[in-house]
Amino acid sequence: MRTEDMYYNEQKRSEVMEAARRLRRKFLRYQQAEIVYSLSHKKLMELANAAGAIYRMDGIVLINREIFDEYLERFHETKENSDLKEED
């Protein structure tokens, strides 16, 4: 099989994407999350707390990325929502 054929193989691409998702960190320390999400410490902790994504143990604060990402999707503006706001 040619390299080109492997690249365009949909099943292989799906397998690679799924493996990448599994490798993605499930928990982030708040310092890492500030960088990943480009949020200030105060705003990050406010949103993570509202999402119920904070884990505390022995002075370490972890944020569950899956829970936090799901919570952030509530704030996603679709094109239709953006167009409606502009008309007001």
Secondary structure, DSSP 8 states (H G I E B T S, - for coil): --HHHHHH-HHHHHHHHHHHHHHS-SEEEHHHHHHHHT--HHHHHHHHHHHT-EEEETTEEEEEHHHHHHHHGGG---HHHHHHHHH-
